[in-house]
């Protein structure tokens, strides 16, 4: 009872607020104010100035079937207004661009466009929202009086919510979706395309599937950690106090933000007319029914609070009126259009099968009068099929599909963000999208800028710039000159104090380098998939001495001194654990090498070796022999091999050589960093965009140049192609290309041509015969060599001989086939040429009786 009283009070209050709207002047004033609130950077367009003279006749007149449909619609509207006098008039047959009334279902033209992106609903919705410019309804509380065709809307790239919905619905139905246009009511933000309080879709991160936690293996003899003597109660109290302070601060900030974001009260709440698209589940594996807002291209749940009610829905086949109560918006609506209680259909379904009589004898017993009565009854009950769409086929050229936005650019304002979109190739740097993130709602303080690029020759795909930390991160697609994947930096200047990170496509590199992190004092490299199991190399640099430029010295003589090189290795199962190095550290300045091996099973300590190279030299600098003081060894558990002093000496020599190679590799890494920075600087200063060979629009100039060159060559060298194929040309030159020749000359040319062709056939056979004989001779030599050395050959040499023998046999077999074929076809070729010469128009009059 209390709930009903509250609802009645709200209804009375709303009626009081809407009383001024009943007066025409006040309503017009209110509508003008609402239109002024609509953000639009595009000037108004005069639809009355459009040219309709070139439109097809279906746009200007109605067929008999369309006229009958309009009559049925008027009759349906009369019944509807009689049964539901309190509801608003239905949106049934507005006028089109030619001023002709057309039923809304016939304005839908199902179309499947030849672009892969438009095979899915999100691609269609994104295209419509980007391609068209939004126009508000003339009156926010009444549907429009006109509904233009999708072809006209595409031509002028603008329209209201009904135009957006009809175009999107046509594309979705063509793509196989069960889609419908919806005439209903929505909130002010939806109707006016105000997204300033909405979160940018690029901020929404996809839901991550939680990974199953790794089970910790418990070791019975694990060393227990020392007891924590700090009071847990005090820690809990401090953490609780800190959490409460942070929560209070966040709540305070959230409340302040809500106060700023709180929209003004909408006096037209629940009355604002809007059109959107309904997609039912079932077709195209759609699991759940959902809405699409055509202005933004975003999907919404049918329970979304922004959609406040539905009057009717329609597609290209029928029209349904919602008979359900929308007091709770669209949350409780049932979208089973076959439910006649929830939805009133205008045209009865025509897909019901007619019931046939079971026996043919009963059909014979019916009189002619009964048959006539049945035919008349069936004609009365027969449903009316929807006439085909009057709209011309919807076509979008590749250039229009690529350009997308009107004028090639579109700006969308979100909550603390601004999204800009451009058509490809519009910007010289390949920029197609930019997201600017702000710290405040007024969008004055920039926090971050994200940019997306396409068609760049340097393969740059994305760039993120943090304005607070001045950190820039660039992401590259596969195919960069140096295999670069990502680059994070504050400056392109080398050896800065700030950290620089370069990531690489390790599959495209020989050394398997995955990432390199560098600053002025350190450099760390991460590897993957190496044969030596190396995965980390860390280098520490010392302080650089003062630069002294001497004549004749190298420019890199003052490079950073290397103080320490540390390498980490994965486990190599082919070696024992106490022989497989896990970590080795080269202390360059101290001339010391530390080796740490992998842990053996059921051991808590690893074997170690420390080499001191300084002890290898005596005080005079002369090299001395290996002594026990030069190597300190710790062996975890018994060793499988007894490590003698000679073995340690050889290991030290190997490590010394490795140290030299590592220094060289570090210098190469430094040089590669400098090279990458130089290349990136050149790529940014000389930007180039790549054009696909299949892009006929942008390769038009090259195509025209090629055609012009081809035409010029054809004009300058007429008959060149014929000359190349003319077998008589070499012989006609001898007589000077005479138009008329004597019988003797014709016979002489015929005989010379046949003789020359005969010699060519014989030469070809002789060449093949010579190659055959040479191959047989080589085969005999190979066989003779094998017989003499068979007892002394190894298994590998025998395999090599068998490979050579089989290849030679195959070559001989091919030559035999070619030789036999040439011998068999030579007479036929000779006779065929003789017949051609007899029919040749230049020789026919003289050779006809020869």
WONOR-V762156 format. One record per helix or strand of 2 or more residues. SS is the DSSP state (helix for helix, strand for strand). FROM is the first residue (numbers start at 1). LEN is the number of residues. If there is no record, write none. Layout:
SS/FROM/LEN + SS/FROM/LEN
//
This chain:
helix/2/21 + helix/24/14 + helix/47/3 + helix/57/3 + helix/64/20 + helix/104/4 + helix/116/4 + helix/121/11 + strand/133/2 + helix/150/7 + strand/158/2 + helix/161/14 + strand/179/8 + helix/188/4 + helix/201/3 + helix/232/30 + strand/273/7 + helix/283/3 + strand/290/4 + strand/298/4 + strand/307/8 + strand/319/4 + strand/343/3 + helix/360/6 + helix/368/14 + helix/398/6 + helix/406/3 + strand/409/6 + strand/417/6 + strand/431/8 + strand/446/8 + strand/460/7 + strand/471/6 + strand/484/6 + strand/500/5 + helix/506/3 + strand/513/6 + strand/522/6 + strand/534/8 + strand/562/8 + helix/577/3 + strand/581/7 + strand/592/6 + strand/608/5 + helix/613/4 + helix/628/3 + strand/631/4 + helix/645/41 + helix/700/17 + helix/720/6 + helix/729/7 + helix/743/50 + helix/795/45 + helix/844/4
//
